[in-house]
Amino acid sequence: MQTIIIGAGPAGLAMAGQLAHRKQPFTVLEASEHIGLSWRNHYDRLHLHTVKEYSALPYFPFPADYPTYISRLQFVEYLERYAEHVGIKPVFNQKVVSIQQNPTDKTWQVQTETDLFIAERVVVATGYNRVPNQPELPGQRDFRGIVWHSYEYRNGSPFRNENVLVVGMGNTGAELALDLLENNARPFISIRGPVNIVRRDTFGRPAQPTAIFLSKFPNWFYDFMAGLSQRFSVGDVSAYGLGKPKHSPSYDTRRGKISVIDVGTLDQIKAGNITVLPGINRINKKTVTFTDGRELPFDAIILATGYRPGMSAILGDALSAKVLNERGYPKKLWFNGDDLQGIYFLGFSIPLTGVLYHLNLDSERVANHIAKNNFVTP
């Protein structure tokens, strides 16, 4: 067995597609019973924030009748079609518990809950949103209403006519607030600092193709143009409680701070239909006290506090220290050195140009590296 791919989501399937195209053998391990599990479990309203022309996996475009921005269920259907088209047959119900290198023959040992797999290479493609961040806020246990993490949220119908506080305004938090409003709830968003916002569509046109074009220029020019576009399309939103970011969206993204791709939330904030509040001081039985001293009543709290890769648990302390940064994300696609030869990481960057667009580029780079370094243990 030459290459093990861990994960049958978009990253794992893209990697498998690239290797299949080069006739390189591989095995895909998937913890669940399904391809694209995380996409099956996301909230109902979710659509891709990137256009279909730049979001397909390698060598297999989306169907022509799909819309510009593809829905969650359409994307799940596409992933299933992709696996069938490429001939990917994941080994399901294989939850990986450890990845270790054999110091003698330099092969990689992937231990699941039930089996041991050994290969020349391993591509970790488990996703950047595998483990929910679930902080316990001061007084949270005293609250008598619902407290959910965003992974538990499907739609806003259970919250009709209720005051709902969304904690955090990343892409998920912003869209959940909009979904709550569309389901006749009264949404509020709590943020701790300024939010960098980018319109999904700028002046009636998708922003992604422009971002891809600008990414080919030096960073200073990309940052200048991104900031200029933001000033015209978003404007100064500090009056609405959103603060004023110090840097352009592209600058922050390169440093791991994800910008909000706005799909309508901002206009509803400006219209007064979604209220932005500061950070939380304390949660009470039926109310929440904020850092500015205000205390407001709520029926439910949704923690849109994000996710983390959660890779350190399976890599172990020694390997994690070599390959992960302080936020728990891989530092590179691959590493030099005998003790790291043959381990790859795919799908852990979130650029403004689009995650799926970069999956194509990065999976091709990894596949080419594998083809050029097709080391086989004697």
N, C-alpha and C positions, 0 to 999 in steps of 0.2 A: 504494500500500500504506500504510494508515494506522497500524496497530499491529503490531509484531513482538513475539511472546512467546518468550523463550528458555527452553526446558526443557519437556518433556512429562511431568513428574512431577505430584504432587498440586497444587502451587502453580500451575504453568503451565496445567493443565487447569481449575482453579477460575477462573483469570483468563479463559480462553477461554470458559468457561460463562457468566460474567457479561457479557462483551462480546456473545456470541451472543444472550443474553436481551434485550439492548438493540439488537440488530441493527447492531452496530458491526463493521466488517470487521477481520480479524486474520489473521496467519500465525504458526503455531507452528513453531519450529526445534528439533530434537532431535538431540543429538550421536550417539546410538546408533541401533540399528535397532528399538528397542522403546519403547513407552509404559511409564513407571514403572520404569526400569531399576534404580535403587537398591533398590527393593522386591523386585525379582526376585533380587537378589544378596545380600540380607541372610540371616542365619542362620535355620535351619529353624524354630526354636522361636518366633520372634518373632510376637507378636500386638500389635494396637493396645493402648495403655495407657489409651485413652479409650473411652467407651461409644459404640455405633453411632449412638444418637439425636443425639449432638453431634459426629459425625465425618464425616458425609456431605458431599460436595461440593455446590455450589449447585444447587438445583432438582431433585435426583435422590437420593432416600433409598436406603439399603441395602435389599436384599431382606429380606422379613419373616422368612425362615427362617435368616438369618445370626445367629450368636450375639451376645451382648452385647459380647464382646471379639473382634474379627475377626482371623483369622489372616493371615499374610503373603500366602499364595496367594489367599485370598479377596479381599484388598484389591487385588491385582494384577488379578484377574478383574473386580472392580468398576471399576477405572480404565479397563479396556478397554471395558466396557459404557458407561461414562460418555462416553468419546470417541465411541462409535458413536451414543449417544442425542443428544448435542449436535451431532454432525456435525463433530467435530474431526478433521482430517486433517493430522497433522504432516508437515513435510518432514524426513525422517530422514537420518541420516549427515551432519549439518550441525554440525560442531564449531566453535563460535565462538572466534575467536582475538583479535578486537579489537572494541571499541565506541567510536566517535568521533562527535562532532557536527561537521557541516559549518558552519564559522563564517559562511558567506555566507547560506545559506537556512535554517539551524537544523534541518535534517533530521538524522536519526541514521543513521549508516553502520555496519552490522553485517557484519563480514568473517568468513566461515567459511574452513575450509581449502580450499574449492573455489569459493565464490561470494561475491558482494557483494549485500547486501540494504539497501535504503534505505526509511525510513519516517518518518512524522511523530512516532511515539512508539516506545519500546522498553520492554518490561517484562522485567526480569531476574528469572527464577524458577528459577535453577539449583540452589537448595537450600543449606541450611546445612551439609550433610555431603558436599560434593562431593569434597574432597581429604583423604585420610587424614593425620593427624599421625603421623609415624613417627620418633620420636626414637631416636638410637642411644645406648643406655645404656653406662656404663663397662664395658668387658670383653665387650660383647655378641658381638663377632666370635669370641671364644674359646670360646663355648658350643657344645657338641657335639650338643645336642638341637635340636628344632624351635623356631624363633622366628617367630611369625606376627603380623601385625596382625589385628585383629578382622575386617576386611573379607575375609580369607581363610578365616575359620572358618565352617563350615556346621553341624556338630553335634559332640558329644563322643565319638562312637563310635571314632575313631582313638586315643583316649587312655585306653581302658579299663585300669584297674589302674595308671595312671601318676600321678605327682605333677605337677600342672600349676599354674604360677603365672600368675595373671591380674594384669596391671599396670594399675591404675586401677579405680575403682569409680563410674563413671557408670552410666547405665541399661544400657548394653551390657555393661560389665564385670560388673555384678551378675547379669545374666541368664545370661551365659556361664558363670559359676561355678556357677549352679544347674543349667544344662544339663549341665555336666561331671559334677556329682554324680549326676544322673539317668542318666548313661551309665556309672556305676561308675568314674569317675576320682576322684582325690583332689585337690580344688581348694583353692587358696590365693589370697588377694587381697592385693596390696600397695597401700597408700594412703599419701599424703604428709601428709594433714591430715584434719580432721573431715569427716564426710559427712552431709549433710542428707537424711534419708529420710522419704518420705511413703508411707503404705500406699495401694495402688491401690484397695483396698476397706477402708472403715473401719466397724467394727461390722456387717459383713455387707452393707454398701451401698456402691456405687461412690462414690468420693470426688469425682469430677469435677463432678457437678451441684452439690454443696455449694461447691466452689471457684468455679464460675461465679456462684453466688448471692452469695458473699462478695465477689467482685471488684467488685460494684456499690457497695460501701461505701468509705469513706475508707481509705487505705492502713494507717493505724494500727490500725483495727479489724480489717481483713483479716489483718494480721500477728499481732495478738493472738489471734484465733480459730484461725488456722493453727497457731500455736505451741501453743495449748491442746490442739487435736486431736492434734498430734504427741506431746505429753507423755502423753496417755492411750493412744494407739494404738501408739506406738513405744517410748516410755519412754527412760530413760537407757541408752545403748548404749556408753558409754565403757569399761565393763568388758570389752567384747568387742573392743577395739582400734579402735573406730570414732570415738573422740573425742567432743567435745561442741561442736556448732556454736554460734557466737556469736549468730546471728540466726535468725529464723523462715524456713521454706522460701520463703514469698512474698517476703520482703525480699531474700533472696539471688537469687531468680529475676529480680526487677526489675533487678538489677545484673549480670546475665549469668552467674550461677553456677547451673548446672542441678541441681535436686534429683533424687535417685533415687526413681523410682516403683517401690516394692517389690512384686514378684509372688511372693514366697516365699523369697527369699534370706535375709532377716533371720532368719526362724525357723530356718533351717538353720545360720546362724552361731551363734545362741543355743544350738542343740542340739549344737554342737561338730562339725558335719559339714563346715563350711567355715571355714577358719582365716584370720583377718585379720592381716596383717603390716605393719610400717612400711615406709618408703621404702627403695629399693635403694641400697646403697653401691657394690657391684660385682658383676658377673656373672663367674663362673669357668667352667672347662671343664664341670663337672657339677653345680655348686652355685651358690647365690646368697648373697651376704653382705648383710645388712640394716643399717640405720643404728643399730639397738640392739645390734649385735655378733653376732647369731645368724647361723649359716651352715647352710643347709638344701639337700638334694639335690633336683633337679628334672629331669624328662624333657622338659618342654616349657614354653615361655613364650608367652603370648598378650598382645600389647600392645593393651589396650583404652584407648588414649590419645586417642581421639576423632578428630574431623574439623574441617576449616575450610572456609569458602566458597570460598577460592581465587579471588576476583574481581579482585584487583589486577592479575593478569597480563593479563586481557582489558580492563580499564578503563584501564590505563596510570597512570603516577605522578600526573599532574596531576589527572585526574578522580577517582582514588582518594582523593587528599588532600582533596577537597571533599566526598565522599559517604560514605566509610567511616570507622568509628571505629578506635581503636588495636588492636582485636581483629580487624579486617578485615570487620566486619559493617556493613551500611548503617545510617546514623544515622536515616533516616526512610523512609517509603513513597515520598515524592517531595519535590522541592525547588523553591524559588522562584528566580527569576533567569533571565535570558535564556539564559545558558550552560548551564543545567541543565533548562530547560523540555522536558518530554516524556520524561524518563527516570524509570522507576519500579522499585521493588524489592519483591518479594513472597515471603513464606515464610521469613524469616530470624529470626523471633522464636520463642522456646520458652517460652511462659507455662505456669503450673501449670494453667490452665483448658483447655489442650489446643491443640496446633499446628493440627490440622485445624479445630477450632472457630473459631480466630482467622483461618484462611485464608478462611472464609466472610465474616467481618466485614471483614477488610482488603481482600479482592478486591472486595467491594461498594464500599468507600470509593474504591479506585482507579478502578473502573469509573465511579462517579459523577463523579469528578474529570475523567476523560477525556471524559465526555459533556458536562460543563459547559465544558470547555476544548478543544473540538473544533477546534483550530486546524489549518488546512490551508494549506500553502504555496501562495501565488499561482502 
